[in-house]
């Protein structure tokens, strides 16, 4: 159980489409890395994965969906 005064870091990850398994692994790995880096228990971290359509990502003036076609 965490003390009330414990800092509760919030980690936000933006990604294109990912499978459920990929997101679960991402959350586990990001939480572990942050816990080790900050010396805090894993339970202290909030991790949110925002999944975006490839049509909503732009790289070099083209959508990620368009870049994936080539």
Secondary structure, 3 states (H helix, E strand, C coil): CCCCCCCCCEEEEEECCCCHHHHHHHHHHHHHHHHHHHCCCHHHCEEEEEECCHHHCEECCEEHHHHHHC
